[in-house]
């Protein structure tokens, strides 16, 4: 029996009560201390629950033994973990890391090869298109050089007639046929006309793959920190403190102070920031809204009234991607192009490239180009938003 096992003090001299000088043979469970028989009968421990001190000590020893066994089991578990589990984890980590590196390298090699092939094909197309345009220009040059020579020869002939032929021969009707037969050659030479065949066709270097890769890289690396200009927001909109979120509040029109920059009709808002060169991108969270517009505009966008002049997408100075009741479109100058999507995007990236003359709307979650518009922008552009349901937020 573990309770009968000897322990420290088990076989030593008996301790005595400092008050009664009697042997401490009992343990007071109430006051948690050893006491003598006198303490139990006449002292302060009368009526308390007591037990023999050897029994109390045996319980403590048993608890210590239990704790030792727990420590031993804990040590055994840790030893097994250190000697068996950690080596397996190390081996597994080395193996998994090696596989991850191999997959990473293979994917990067694949992407690199695809990009190199795409680059080669696009460069070849660009070179072929340049050669075609140059050949067309050379052909036109040869044609019109020959035409100039014919016209010069005819003019010299006619000038010679004027200067060398006497009046009687000049007015002779028989000579008129000869004169004007030669001039019919000039009438057969048409005036030069503008032709697209003489221009470099930039569509030859348009690549959906390159556009997607380029847009993904831009939106990952150079996203702008955009803030909404509080002075521009319409009366049916509320702006968050961080100037990032626009909320539509149709029944609680706010009494904003009058401002020449403020939209007083449509629920529009312009950003504080503007751009006029380089490449710029930003993202908008549209998950909560089912009626919104987002894009860019010039600062000349009208602010007062409910006409097309200040309605986004209905004038020459605004370009927007729109959603209404899960129907999507791109709008500019009252021209609306439907955009068919398989699912509603939760975020939309806007990318404008001044040098490339492109405005691109992009779903960063699915890496899908929603719409691509080509335009040479002639003035600084401002990010623009409109919301007529719930809220939209600029993403930090």
Buried (B, 14 or more C-beta within 10 A) or exposed (E): EEEEEEEEEEEEEEEEBEEBEBBBBBBBEEEEEBBBBBBBEEBEBEEBEBEEBEEBBBEEBBEEEEEEEEEEEEEEEEEEEEEEEEEEEEEEEEEEEEEEEEEEEEEEEEEEEEEEEBEEEBEEBBEEBEEBBEEBEEEBEEEEEEBEEBBEEBEEEBEEBEEEBEEEEEEEEEBEEEEEEBEEEEEEBEEEEEEEEEEBBEEBBBBEEBBBBBBBEBBEEEBBEBBBBBBBBBBBBEBEEEBBBBBBEEEEEEEBEEBEEBBBBBBBBBBBBBBEEEBBBBBBBBEBBBBBBBBBBBEEBBBEEEEEBBBBBBBEBBBBBBBEEEEBBBBBEEEEEEBEBEEEBEBBBBBBBBEBEBBBBBBBEEEBBBBBBEEEBEEBBBBBBBBBBBBBBBBE
